[in-house]
Amino acid sequence: MPMSPGNLSRIETGDYGPPSDEVIERLADILDADRLELLRIAGREAGSGAFEQRVLTELAAIRSGLERLEAAVAGSHKTD
């Protein structure tokens, strides 16, 4: 699937997060760039777990926020 110049520009300026690994690999081929270097720049170093750890941290924060929200909603429905 082709990428529009606007989407590529938004990735370059940081308006969008890093693209998928597939897109990074396609860009590396097109630009004759080092695929592993582009993945590293995107925070996806092979074996480092940096990307995976960031995702897990974000998911934990979301889960915690949802639990607090559920507790607040449950508390507001209690009758005294």
RAJO-V407751 format. One line per field, one symbol per residue. phi: phi as a letter, one per 20 degrees, with the letter a starting at -180 (. if undefined). Layout:
phi->???
This chain:
phi->.fdfgfffffffenfdfgffgffffffgffeldfgfffffffncffnemgffffffffffffgfffffffffffffefee
